[in-house]
Amino acid sequence: MAEVAIIVGSESDMKHAENAAEVLKRIGIGHSVDVASAHRDPERLERLVANSEAKVFIAVAGLSAALPGAIAARTARPVIGVPVDVKLEGLDAFLSMAQMPAGVPVAVVGVGNAKNAAILAAEILSLADGAYARKLAEYRNSLRKS
């Protein structure tokens, strides 16, 4: 089962999805990767969120960066936004995610830092799964050594 659903707004953002997937794979967390634009194909996004069994969503988006907010508006599960540097060094995407209205939270990591989004998702899942907590600790220890 995919416990983390990674959704990118366009194919051009797949490298970020791959970075997040690499971390999740190392920790042993099942995940899925899909492309769905909040603007160009909102019906597809609606279906993905409604039919997903994921416990956490990672949304990668640039420009208007509406994808994380569109997902958060459709679920009460945690959503982690990864802003992509398209214009203004990613600040526009970052602010689009960070300035969500009350009641529709999106956690936001650094611009282009999908690995941190995966680590945050693992931290969330580790609260209820000791095996993930141990594997996450091992992964973080490997980062210290490198």
C-alpha positions in Angstrom: 0.0 0.0 0.0 1.2 3.5 -0.8 1.3 5.3 2.5 2.6 8.5 0.9 1.2 9.8 -2.3 3.5 12.1 -4.3 1.7 14.3 -6.7 3.5 16.6 -9.1 1.8 19.4 -11.1 3.6 18.6 -14.3 6.1 16.1 -15.9 8.8 18.7 -15.5 8.6 18.3 -11.7 9.3 14.5 -11.8 13.0 14.9 -10.7 11.7 16.2 -7.4 9.3 13.3 -7.1 12.1 10.9 -7.7 14.2 12.6 -5.0 11.4 12.1 -2.5 10.7 8.5 -3.7 14.4 7.6 -3.2 14.2 8.6 0.5 10.9 6.9 1.1 12.3 3.7 -0.6 15.3 3.7 1.7 13.1 3.9 4.7 10.8 1.2 3.4 7.7 3.4 3.0 5.3 2.5 0.2 4.5 5.4 -2.1 2.9 6.3 -5.4 3.8 9.0 -7.9 1.2 10.8 -10.1 1.0 13.8 -12.3 -2.1 16.0 -11.8 -2.4 19.7 -12.4 -4.7 21.6 -10.0 -5.6 23.9 -12.9 -5.4 21.8 -16.1 -7.0 18.7 -14.8 -8.8 19.3 -11.5 -11.1 16.3 -12.0 -8.1 14.0 -12.1 -6.7 15.5 -9.0 -10.1 15.2 -7.2 -10.2 11.4 -8.1 -6.6 10.9 -7.0 -7.2 12.4 -3.6 -10.6 10.8 -3.1 -9.4 7.3 -4.1 -6.0 7.4 -2.3 -5.3 5.3 0.7 -2.2 7.4 1.5 -1.8 8.7 5.0 0.4 11.7 3.8 0.5 13.6 0.6 3.6 15.3 -0.9 2.7 17.9 -3.5 5.4 19.4 -5.8 4.5 22.6 -7.7 5.9 25.8 -9.1 4.4 29.0 -10.6 1.0 29.5 -8.9 1.8 26.5 -6.7 -1.9 25.8 -6.1 -1.5 22.0 -6.0 -0.8 21.6 -2.3 -3.7 23.8 -1.3 -6.0 22.1 -3.7 -5.1 18.7 -2.2 -5.4 20.1 1.4 -8.9 21.4 0.5 -10.0 17.9 -0.4 -8.6 15.9 2.6 -7.9 16.1 6.3 -4.7 14.1 5.9 -1.3 15.9 6.1 -0.1 17.7 3.0 3.5 18.6 2.5 4.3 21.2 -0.2 7.5 21.3 -2.2 7.8 24.7 -3.9 9.7 24.6 -7.2 12.0 27.3 -8.4 10.4 28.6 -11.6 10.4 32.3 -11.1 11.6 34.6 -8.3 13.9 31.9 -7.0 10.9 29.9 -5.9 9.7 32.5 -3.4 6.4 32.9 -5.3 5.7 29.2 -5.0 6.8 29.1 -1.4 4.5 31.9 -0.4 1.6 30.3 -2.3 2.0 27.3 -0.1 2.9 29.0 3.2 0.0 31.5 3.1 -2.9 29.1 3.2 -6.1 30.2 4.9 -7.0 29.0 8.4 -8.4 25.5 8.4 -6.5 24.4 5.3 -2.9 23.8 6.4 0.0 22.8 4.2 3.4 22.1 5.7 6.1 23.6 3.4 9.7 22.5 3.0 12.5 24.5 1.3 12.4 25.4 -2.3 13.2 22.3 -4.4 13.8 20.2 -1.3 11.7 17.1 -1.9 14.0 15.0 0.2 13.0 17.0 3.3 9.4 16.5 2.3 10.0 12.7 2.3 11.8 12.9 5.7 8.9 14.9 7.2 6.4 12.3 5.8 8.5 9.6 7.4 8.5 11.5 10.7 4.7 11.7 10.6 4.3 8.0 9.8 6.9 7.1 12.5 4.6 8.4 15.2 2.5 5.2 14.7 5.1 2.8 13.4 8.2 1.9 15.3 9.9 0.2 12.3 9.7 3.4 10.3 11.1 5.3 13.3 14.1 2.9 13.5 14.7 3.1 9.7 14.3 6.9 9.8 16.9 7.1 12.6 19.3 5.0 10.5 18.8 7.2 7.5 19.4 10.4 9.4 22.5 8.8 11.0 23.8 8.0 7.5 23.3 11.7 6.5 25.5 12.7 9.5 28.2 10.4 8.4 28.2 11.6 4.8 
